[in-house]
C-alpha cells in the first residue's frame, strides 16, 4: 500500500505502536498473534486493531490470527519512505543527546544524520554517532543531506526562530520538544512534545480520589 495522507494521525500513531510490539514478539520467536492479544498489549480494543489493519489492506486468518512478519512488512510499507527519511536535531543539550542515543540504529529508514547547536564547544564534533554543525550551516547541511524532518530541543525563546530556519531550508516535518507552540505554514507537519504539560496532566489526575476521578481523554 502506498503512503497516503488519507490515514489519520491517530491511526499512524497506533500503527507505529503495533509495529514496535510486533517486532519485539518476532525477536522472541512468536510467529502469529490474534487481534485481541495485540489489543491487550497496546491498550486498545480488538475491533480497533482490526479496523486499523483493514485501512492498510491487511487481514489475518480466523484460525491463526495475523502472521507477524508479514504484518510488520505491511505496516512498514505504510510508515516508511522507501528512500528513507533523514532527520536533523537542533539543540545538543542533555535532551538532544538522550534522543540521539535512544534512536541510534532503531529504524534503518528513519535516521538522525545531523545535529546543530550554537555552542562552539559542540560544533564540529561527533556526538552519539552524529556530526554536530553550527546553526549557520543549517541550510547548507539540510540540502546536502536531504533532510526533511527535524527535532527541536532548544529553549522556548529560540524555538520559533529555529523552526522558521528549518522550514526555510526545506524541512517539512518537525517534532517540537520546546515548551512553546510554533506558528508555521499549514503544509508543515508539527508534533508538539510538551513534557511539562504531560506531567502536570498526569499529576492532576493522579491526585483525584477514585470516587471522583474522571477519565483522561485520549
C-alpha positions as CSV (number, residue, x, y, z in Angstrom):
1,X,0.0,0.0,0.0
2,X,1.3,3.5,-0.9
3,X,1.8,6.1,1.8
4,X,-1.2,8.3,1.9
5,X,-2.3,11.4,3.8
6,X,-5.8,10.0,4.0
7,X,-4.8,7.9,7.0
8,X,-5.4,9.8,10.3
9,X,-2.6,10.8,12.6
10,X,-4.1,8.7,15.4
11,X,-4.1,5.6,13.1
12,X,-0.5,6.3,12.1
13,X,0.4,6.5,15.8
14,X,-1.2,3.2,16.6
15,X,0.4,1.5,13.6
16,X,3.8,2.7,14.9
17,X,3.0,1.2,18.3
18,X,1.8,-2.0,16.8
19,X,5.0,-2.4,14.8
20,X,7.1,-1.9,17.8
21,X,5.2,-4.5,19.8
22,X,5.2,-6.9,16.8
23,X,8.9,-6.5,16.3
24,X,9.5,-7.4,20.0
25,X,7.4,-10.5,19.6
26,X,9.2,-11.5,16.4
27,X,12.5,-11.3,18.3
28,X,11.0,-13.6,20.9
29,X,10.2,-16.2,18.2
30,X,6.5,-15.7,18.0
31,X,5.0,-16.1,14.5
32,X,1.3,-15.4,14.8
33,X,-0.9,-13.2,17.0
34,X,-4.7,-12.6,17.3
35,X,-6.2,-9.2,17.3
36,X,-7.3,-9.4,21.0
37,X,-3.8,-10.3,22.1
38,X,-2.3,-7.3,20.3
39,X,-5.1,-5.1,21.6
40,X,-4.3,-6.1,25.2
41,X,-0.7,-5.2,24.6
42,X,-1.5,-1.9,23.0
43,X,-4.3,-0.8,25.4
44,X,-6.9,-0.6,22.6
45,X,-9.9,-2.8,21.6
46,X,-9.6,-5.8,19.2
47,X,-12.1,-4.0,16.9
48,X,-9.8,-1.0,16.7
49,X,-6.8,-3.3,15.8
50,X,-8.8,-4.9,13.0
51,X,-10.0,-1.6,11.7
52,X,-6.5,-0.2,11.6
53,X,-5.2,-3.2,9.7
54,X,-8.1,-3.0,7.3
55,X,-7.1,0.6,6.5
56,X,-3.7,-0.6,5.3
57,X,-5.2,-3.6,3.4
58,X,-4.2,-6.5,5.7
59,X,-6.4,-9.2,7.2
60,X,-5.5,-12.2,9.3
61,X,-6.6,-15.8,9.4
62,X,-9.5,-16.7,11.7
63,X,-7.6,-19.8,12.7
64,X,-4.0,-18.5,13.2
65,X,-4.6,-14.8,13.5
66,X,-2.0,-12.3,12.0
67,X,1.3,-13.5,10.6
68,X,3.7,-11.3,12.5
69,X,6.5,-11.0,9.9
70,X,4.1,-10.3,7.1
71,X,2.2,-7.7,9.2
72,X,5.4,-5.9,10.1
73,X,6.3,-5.7,6.4
74,X,2.8,-4.4,5.5
75,X,2.9,-1.7,8.3
76,X,6.4,-0.7,7.3
77,X,5.3,-0.1,3.7
78,X,2.9,2.5,5.0
79,X,5.1,4.1,7.7
80,X,8.4,4.2,5.9
81,X,9.6,6.2,2.9
82,X,11.2,3.6,0.5
83,X,14.1,6.0,0.1
84,X,14.4,6.6,3.8
85,X,13.9,9.8,5.8
86,X,16.9,11.8,7.0
87,X,16.4,13.7,10.3
88,X,18.2,16.6,12.0
89,X,18.2,17.5,15.6
90,X,18.7,21.1,16.7
91,X,19.9,21.5,20.3
92,X,22.6,19.2,21.5
93,X,22.0,19.5,25.3
94,X,21.0,16.7,27.7
95,X,17.7,16.1,26.0
96,X,19.1,16.2,22.5
97,X,21.9,13.8,23.4
98,X,19.4,11.4,25.1
99,X,17.2,11.4,22.0
100,X,20.2,10.7,19.7
101,X,21.4,7.9,21.9
102,X,17.9,6.3,22.2
103,X,17.2,6.5,18.5
104,X,20.5,5.3,17.1
105,X,20.0,2.3,14.9
106,X,16.4,1.8,15.8
107,X,14.9,2.5,12.4
108,X,17.0,1.9,9.3
109,X,14.6,4.0,7.2
110,X,14.5,6.9,9.7
111,X,17.9,8.2,10.8
112,X,19.2,11.2,12.6
113,X,22.0,12.3,10.3
114,X,22.9,15.8,11.5
115,X,22.8,17.9,14.7
116,X,23.0,21.6,15.1
117,X,23.9,23.9,18.1
118,X,25.0,27.4,18.8
119,X,27.6,26.3,21.4
120,X,31.0,26.4,19.7
121,X,32.2,23.6,22.0
122,X,29.6,21.2,20.5
123,X,30.3,22.1,16.8
124,X,32.4,20.0,14.5
125,X,32.2,17.1,16.8
126,X,30.6,13.6,16.5
127,X,28.1,13.3,19.3
128,X,26.3,10.0,19.8
129,X,27.5,9.0,16.3
130,X,26.1,12.2,14.7
131,X,28.1,15.1,13.3
132,X,27.2,18.4,15.0
133,X,27.3,21.6,13.0
134,X,26.9,25.3,13.6
135,X,23.4,26.7,13.1
136,X,24.9,29.0,10.5
137,X,25.5,25.9,8.3
138,X,21.9,24.6,8.7
139,X,20.6,25.5,5.2
140,X,23.7,24.0,3.5
141,X,23.7,20.8,5.5
142,X,19.9,20.2,5.2
143,X,20.3,20.5,1.4
144,X,23.4,18.2,1.3
145,X,21.9,15.5,3.5
146,X,18.4,15.8,2.0
147,X,16.9,16.3,5.5
148,X,13.1,16.6,5.5
149,X,12.3,16.1,9.2
150,X,13.8,17.8,12.3
151,X,13.6,17.5,16.1
152,X,13.8,20.8,18.1
153,X,15.2,20.6,21.6
154,X,16.2,24.2,22.1
155,X,14.9,26.7,24.8
156,X,11.5,28.1,24.2
157,X,12.9,31.6,23.5
158,X,14.8,30.1,20.4
159,X,12.2,27.6,19.1
160,X,10.2,29.8,16.7
161,X,13.3,31.2,15.1
162,X,14.9,27.8,14.7
163,X,11.7,26.3,13.3
164,X,11.5,29.1,10.7
165,X,15.1,28.5,9.7
166,X,14.4,24.8,9.3
167,X,11.3,25.4,7.2
168,X,13.1,27.9,5.0
169,X,15.8,25.3,4.5
170,X,13.3,22.8,3.2
171,X,12.2,20.8,6.3
172,X,8.6,19.8,6.2
173,X,8.1,17.9,9.4
174,X,9.0,19.0,13.0
175,X,9.0,17.2,16.4
176,X,9.0,20.1,18.9
177,X,10.2,19.5,22.4
178,X,10.4,23.2,23.2
179,X,7.5,24.2,25.6
180,X,6.0,26.8,23.2
181,X,3.6,26.5,20.3
182,X,5.1,27.1,16.9
183,X,3.5,29.3,14.2
184,X,4.2,27.8,10.9
185,X,2.6,27.3,7.5
186,X,-0.2,24.7,7.3
187,X,1.8,22.4,5.0
188,X,4.4,21.9,7.7
189,X,3.6,18.9,10.0
190,X,4.3,19.6,13.7
191,X,4.2,17.2,16.6
192,X,4.5,19.0,20.0
193,X,6.0,17.0,22.8
194,X,5.3,19.2,25.9
195,X,6.8,17.1,28.8
196,X,5.8,19.7,31.4
197,X,2.1,19.7,30.2
198,X,2.0,15.9,30.2
199,X,3.5,15.7,33.7
200,X,1.0,18.3,35.0
201,X,-1.9,16.5,33.4
202,X,-0.8,13.2,35.0
203,X,-0.1,14.8,38.3
204,X,-3.6,16.4,38.4
205,X,-5.5,13.2,37.6
206,X,-3.3,11.1,39.9
207,X,-4.4,13.4,42.8
208,X,-8.1,12.9,42.2
209,X,-9.7,10.4,44.5
210,X,-11.1,7.2,42.9
211,X,-14.6,8.2,43.8
212,X,-14.5,11.4,41.8
213,X,-11.9,10.6,39.2
214,X,-12.7,11.5,35.6
215,X,-11.4,9.6,32.7
216,X,-8.5,11.2,30.9
217,X,-9.3,12.0,27.3
218,X,-7.0,10.2,24.7
